Amino acid sequence: MQQGPSLYAILFIFSLFLGLTWLGGRILPNWHPVYAGKKVRYGYWIATVLSVGILFSSRWLRPAEVFPGEWFRYLLYAAYVWLFGLLFMLVVLLAGYAVRLLVRRLSRQEAMQVEAEPVQEDVPAQVGITRRQFLQGAMAAVPAVPLAVTAYGVIGGDTKIVINRYTLSFPQLPPALDGYSIAQISDTHIGPFFGMDKLERVLAMVKQERPNLLTITGDLVDDLDLLSPTMARLAAFQPELPHGIFYCWGNHEYFRDIGRIRKALNASPITLLENRNQAVGKGLYLAGVDYPWGKNKDEQELKRRDFFAQAVRGIPEGAFTVLLTHHPDFFYNSFAARVPLSLAGHTHGGQVSIFGVSLLPVQYRYMRGMFRQDGSYGYVSVGTGHWMPLRIGCPAEVSLFTLKRG
């Protein structure tokens, strides 16, 4: 069983973060005199320490049926806004120093030109602020911009969910499947930032689309105190779907307690596809693969090849297959085998992106959205939830796929 981050890893991450915060505390007073006062410096560190304390507390203040009060959710929002805002602020200020040097150089040249000009008498006093004063005021406001952007990414990213609809054409689609629709949710990470209220909202969105079945491509529950109510709600929702709910493992199931989650799934009407397939009807087969843990890339590739072979074994020639996978690297296997449609998650789309391009250092070949190769489609969901509430240019989603013949 895979384990989550160790205490040493967590302490290292927070030590690194506090080091960066210290660097920000040194840079900020040099950026503008308004940040050099004692009150500002004390407020900076008090807010930082409180934010770190809130995040540490959230590790033990786990919810039962619901999160322990909306008040704590908003405290978490404030903590993430402050901490992520500080990191973004460092990037902005370091880039801003280059601009500042250029502005200073231009200001010196302008001053030299003014000194070289003859003195004119009876020049009326200038009304309003000078350009220099304006620039100084604007520079004082620069550190607030990353905090504002982060607030939008944390609060907006945690509350906004969109429906992305796709109509896909396949010449080999059995006539009985023409117009068949499949809904996908992925990476809900039910816990501090995805409670039962948000699950109700997502299921209502799915119900409104009236799909034939619902797929869940891993990382369903992070807080196991919410496992029972989650399974109960999904079981109650099952009758709304003509062909039910299908599920494949993600990596976070291993981080938590995969044995406990497996037991809950087996006691529910949800169909777990673990390196196997199942006929749904009308010539449709769903295949699902496990998460391909490996010590290195070669071992992971061997796992993928083995899991994929098990998942599609026995599917009749001419059947229409949809592959469910958490890790999008299985697209290499499904595209090579010409599987018509594969659905994945895992990447969260990077969560922070500009024009669809993730700005985070972790990258995948199949990062987000729709991919097509030789008539086969693969779709990587950006996730319906997240374990870290920060989304910019990458809103959470519910995906709907309508199959068409032609």
Buried (B, 14 or more C-beta within 10 A) or exposed (E): EEEEEEEEEEEEEBEEBBEBBEBBBEBBBEBBEBBEEEEEBEEBEEBBEBBBEBBEEBEEBBBEEEBEEEEBBEBBBBBBBBBBBBBBBBEBBEEBEEEBEEBEEEEEEEEEEEEEEEEEEEEEEEEEEEEEEEBBEEBBEBBEBBBEBBBBBBBBBBBEBEBBEBEBEBEEBBEEBBEBBBBBBBBBBBBBBBBBEBBEBBBEBBBEBEBBBBBBBBBBBBBBEBBEBBBEBBBEBBEBBEBBBBBBBBBBBBBBBBEEBBEBBEEBBBBBBBBBBBEBEBBBBBBBBBBBEEEEEEEBBEBBBBBBEBBBEEBEEEBBBBBBBBBBBBBBBBBEBEBBBBBBBBBBBBBBBEEEEBEBEEEBEBBBBBBEEEEBBBBBBBBBBBBBBBBBBBBBBBBBBBBEBE
